[in-house]
Amino acid sequence: MMPGGLSGLKTSTHIVPCFLFVELVIMAGTVLLAYYFEYTDTFPVHIQGFFCFDKAFSKPYPGPEDNSKAPPVLVYSLVTAIPTVTILMGELIWFFTKSPATQEKTIVSADCCYFNPLLRRIVRFLGVYSFGLFTTTIFANAGQVVTGNPAPHFLSACRPNYTALGCHSPMQYITERRACTGNPYIIASARKSFPSKDAALSLYSAVYTVMYVTLVFRMRGTRLIKPTLCLALLSLALMVGVVRVSEYRSHWSDVLAGYLTGGSIAAFLVTCVINNFQQTQPAVPPLQLLPPSQPALSVPVVALPCMESPLEKLSGPQTPRIPYTEVT
């Protein structure tokens, strides 16, 4: 028995089966699909042609992704660590500052499992965030595979033999699959430009965390802390896109498409899936009706005096008035 008796408990018999057989299955499928997109050749990249001497794809090769000012390891670490730490700190502050009357009740599942509201909220918010992170990865990888849009440094990585291809005019379009003579791995990576996956993940993480901070942190003294933290997170996400463009790894259109993908997924999950991080409101107790045997209280009729206005005495002949009126 929990402290406070049965009034402090809420019973739910479907939370564990739903978590085990529905949510975990969906999460596992999402992770598996993201793995196949990222690390296997199950989904081949669309081979898109190019124009001879196209200046839009002739930027110098910037080197491997690890040499970038915003390498994937740093981006993935930030999009994982910052929201996790923020949500953990926010939930701990929320749990220890809320009064017991406004906190969620402990949930009992099948009279065997007790779920603390703090643990339940943390698992819920971080679980939805993780699902959205893998979903953003799938959307970005799917867009890159389907479009096969070349990066700004594509021709530097492709190294086409213009003489063998018979390029005599910049308007000549090359569609041959064996037009490139460079490293196949670098060429395949240079064909995955639209949308920018790093931009999508960074803005997804920033928007999700910003909405969490804005909707959950309602304590006094946070008028400057909240906007400062939100602007810092959004600035980091925007800097990732700027670095991608400045290093000739993505076009501006690729970065904007990535921002739209990540921001839309974050906004959808926050507003439609977890209801803006709001806790479950307690049900309003019904009004207690009096038993039929108990008569209703009767309100006595009170007679109030009627005050005669002095103006009425000056307005011509007066009619006799009833000195008292009855209020019913």
C-alpha positions in Angstrom: 0.0 0.0 0.0 1.3 3.4 -0.9 1.3 6.3 1.5 -2.0 8.1 1.4 -4.1 5.1 0.8 -6.0 4.2 -2.3 -6.8 7.8 -3.0 -3.2 8.4 -4.2 -3.3 5.7 -6.8 -4.5 5.4 -10.4 -5.1 2.0 -11.9 -4.2 1.2 -15.5 -4.2 -2.3 -16.9 -3.1 -1.5 -20.4 0.0 0.6 -19.9 2.4 -2.3 -19.7 1.0 -4.4 -22.6 0.8 -1.2 -24.8 4.4 -0.4 -23.9 5.8 -3.9 -24.6 3.8 -5.0 -27.7 3.2 -1.7 -29.4 5.6 1.1 -28.5 8.7 -1.1 -28.2 7.9 -2.8 -31.6 7.5 0.6 -33.3 10.7 1.9 -31.7 12.6 -1.2 -32.8 11.3 -1.0 -36.3 12.3 2.7 -36.5 15.8 2.0 -35.2 16.2 -0.9 -37.6 15.1 1.1 -40.6 17.4 4.0 -39.7 20.3 1.4 -39.5 19.6 0.1 -42.9 19.4 3.5 -44.4 22.6 4.7 -42.7 25.0 1.7 -42.8 23.9 -0.7 -45.5 23.3 -0.6 -49.3 19.8 -2.0 -49.0 18.4 1.3 -50.5 20.6 2.3 -53.4 21.1 6.0 -54.1 19.5 7.4 -57.2 22.1 8.2 -59.9 21.4 11.7 -61.1 23.1 13.2 -64.1 25.0 16.4 -64.4 26.0 19.1 -66.9 29.6 19.3 -68.1 31.6 21.9 -66.2 28.6 22.7 -64.0 29.9 25.5 -61.6 27.2 24.6 -59.0 28.9 21.2 -58.4 32.5 22.2 -59.0 33.5 23.4 -55.5 36.7 22.0 -54.1 36.4 18.8 -52.1 36.4 19.7 -48.4 37.7 16.4 -47.2 36.1 13.7 -45.0 33.2 14.5 -42.7 35.4 14.0 -39.7 37.6 17.0 -40.7 34.6 19.4 -40.6 34.2 22.1 -38.1 31.0 20.4 -37.1 31.8 16.7 -37.5 29.0 14.1 -37.3 30.3 12.8 -33.9 30.0 16.3 -32.3 26.6 16.9 -33.9 25.2 13.5 -32.8 26.6 13.9 -29.3 25.0 17.3 -28.8 21.6 16.3 -30.2 21.7 13.4 -27.7 23.2 14.9 -24.6 21.6 18.4 -24.5 17.9 17.4 -24.6 18.6 14.4 -22.2 20.3 16.6 -19.6 17.7 19.4 -20.0 14.7 17.0 -19.6 16.3 15.2 -16.6 17.0 18.5 -14.8 13.6 20.0 -15.7 11.7 16.9 -14.5 13.6 16.8 -11.2 12.9 20.5 -10.6 9.3 20.0 -11.5 8.8 17.0 -9.2 10.4 18.6 -6.1 8.8 22.0 -6.5 5.2 20.9 -7.2 2.8 20.6 -4.4 1.5 17.0 -3.7 -2.0 18.1 -4.7 -1.0 19.1 -8.2 1.3 16.1 -9.0 0.2 13.1 -10.9 -0.8 10.0 -8.9 1.2 6.8 -8.8 -0.1 4.4 -11.5 -0.8 0.8 -10.5 -0.8 -1.7 -13.4 -2.6 -5.0 -12.7 -2.0 -4.6 -9.0 1.6 -5.6 -9.4 3.6 -2.7 -10.8 3.9 0.8 -9.4 5.1 3.6 -11.6 6.4 6.8 -10.0 5.1 9.9 -11.9 8.7 11.3 -12.1 10.0 8.1 -13.8 6.9 7.9 -16.0 7.3 11.5 -17.3 11.0 11.1 -18.0 10.6 7.8 -19.9 7.7 9.3 -21.8 9.4 12.5 -22.9 12.8 10.9 -23.6 11.1 8.0 -25.4 9.2 10.3 -27.7 12.4 12.4 -28.3 14.4 9.2 -29.3 11.6 8.1 -31.6 11.6 11.5 -33.3 15.4 11.5 -33.6 15.3 8.2 -35.5 12.3 9.3 -37.5 14.2 12.5 -38.6 17.1 10.3 -39.6 14.8 8.1 -41.7 13.2 11.1 -43.4 16.5 12.7 -44.2 18.1 9.5 -45.5 15.1 8.6 -47.5 15.1 12.1 -49.2 18.8 11.7 -50.0 18.4 8.2 -51.4 15.4 9.1 -53.5 16.7 12.4 -55.0 20.4 11.7 -55.2 21.0 15.4 -55.4 24.8 16.1 -55.9 26.6 18.2 -53.3 28.5 21.4 -54.2 31.8 19.4 -54.4 30.3 16.5 -56.5 32.5 17.0 -59.6 35.6 17.3 -57.5 34.8 13.9 -56.0 33.5 12.4 -59.2 36.5 13.4 -61.4 34.8 12.8 -64.7 36.9 12.3 -67.8 35.4 15.0 -69.9 37.4 13.9 -73.0 36.1 10.4 -72.9 32.6 11.7 -72.2 32.8 14.0 -75.2 32.0 17.2 -73.3 32.3 20.1 -75.7 29.6 22.4 -74.2 28.6 23.3 -70.7 25.0 22.5 -71.7 25.8 18.9 -72.4 24.0 16.6 -69.9 25.8 13.4 -68.8 23.8 10.5 -67.7 26.3 7.6 -67.9 26.6 5.7 -64.6 30.4 5.1 -65.2 31.1 8.8 -65.8 33.0 9.1 -62.5 36.5 7.9 -61.9 36.9 8.9 -58.3 36.5 6.9 -55.0 33.1 5.2 -55.1 32.5 5.7 -51.4 33.2 9.5 -51.7 31.1 9.7 -54.8 28.1 8.0 -53.1 28.5 10.3 -50.2 28.6 13.3 -52.5 25.2 12.2 -54.0 23.5 12.5 -50.6 23.0 16.2 -50.2 19.2 16.9 -50.1 18.0 17.3 -47.4 20.9 18.0 -45.0 20.7 15.3 -42.3 22.9 17.3 -39.9 20.7 20.4 -40.3 17.5 18.3 -39.7 18.8 16.6 -36.6 20.2 19.8 -35.1 17.0 21.8 -35.6 14.8 18.9 -34.4 16.8 18.7 -31.2 16.7 22.5 -30.7 13.0 22.8 -31.4 12.1 19.9 -29.1 14.2 21.2 -26.3 13.1 24.8 -26.7 9.4 23.8 -26.6 10.1 21.7 -23.5 11.9 24.6 -21.7 9.2 27.1 -22.7 6.2 25.0 -21.7 7.5 23.3 -18.6 9.8 25.9 -16.9 7.2 28.3 -15.3 9.0 29.2 -12.1 9.7 32.8 -11.1 13.0 34.3 -12.0 13.2 32.5 -15.4 12.3 35.5 -17.6 15.9 35.8 -18.8 17.1 32.2 -18.4 14.4 30.8 -20.7 15.0 33.0 -23.7 18.8 32.9 -23.3 18.8 29.1 -23.3 16.3 28.9 -26.2 18.3 31.4 -28.3 21.5 29.5 -27.6 20.1 26.2 -28.7 18.6 27.7 -31.9 21.8 29.4 -32.7 23.8 26.2 -32.4 21.3 24.5 -34.8 21.6 27.4 -37.3 25.4 27.3 -37.0 25.4 23.7 -38.1 23.7 24.7 -41.4 26.0 27.6 -41.9 29.1 25.4 -41.5 27.6 22.8 -44.0 27.2 25.5 -46.6 30.5 27.3 -46.0 32.5 24.1 -46.3 30.7 23.2 -49.7 29.1 20.1 -48.2 25.5 21.2 -48.8 23.5 23.8 -50.7 21.3 26.4 -49.0 18.3 24.5 -50.3 19.5 21.3 -48.7 19.9 23.0 -45.3 16.5 24.7 -45.5 14.9 21.4 -46.4 16.6 19.8 -43.4 15.5 22.6 -41.1 11.9 22.1 -42.3 12.0 18.4 -41.8 13.4 18.5 -38.3 11.3 21.4 -37.1 8.1 19.9 -38.4 8.7 16.5 -36.8 9.5 18.2 -33.4 6.5 20.4 -33.5 4.2 17.5 -34.4 5.5 15.2 -31.6 5.2 17.9 -29.0 1.8 19.2 -29.9 0.0 16.1 -31.0 1.7 13.2 -29.3 2.7 14.4 -25.8 0.2 17.3 -25.6 2.7 20.1 -25.0 4.3 18.3 -22.0 1.2 18.8 -19.9 0.4 16.5 -17.0 -2.8 14.6 -16.8 -5.5 16.8 -15.2 -7.3 15.2 -12.3 -10.9 14.4 -12.9 -13.4 16.9 -11.3 -15.4 15.1 -8.6 -19.2 15.0 -9.4 -21.6 17.0 -7.4 -23.2 15.2 -4.5 -27.0 15.1 -4.8 -29.1 15.2 -1.8 -31.1 12.0 -0.9 -34.8 12.1 -1.8 -35.7 11.9 1.9 -33.9 15.1 2.8 -35.9 18.2 1.9 -34.2 21.0 0.1 -33.5 24.1 2.0 -36.1 26.8 1.5 -35.1 30.4 1.1 -37.4 32.7 3.2 -39.1 35.6 1.4 -37.7 38.9 2.6 -39.7 42.1 2.3 -37.5 45.1 1.6 -38.7 48.7 1.9 -39.2 50.7 -1.3 -37.4 54.0 -1.2 -39.2 56.8 -2.9 -37.0 59.0 -5.0 -37.1 62.8 -4.2 -37.3 63.5 -7.9 -40.6 61.7 -8.2 -42.1 64.3 -5.8 -41.2 67.1 -8.2 -42.5 65.5 -11.4 -46.2 66.3 -11.3 -49.1 64.5 -9.6 -48.1 61.3 -7.9 -50.0 58.1 -7.8 -50.3 56.1 -4.6 -47.5 53.5 -4.2 -47.4 50.3 -2.3 -45.1 50.9 0.7 -43.5 47.4 0.6 -42.6 45.1 -2.2 -42.1 41.4 -2.0 -38.9 39.8 -3.4 -39.4 36.3 -4.6 
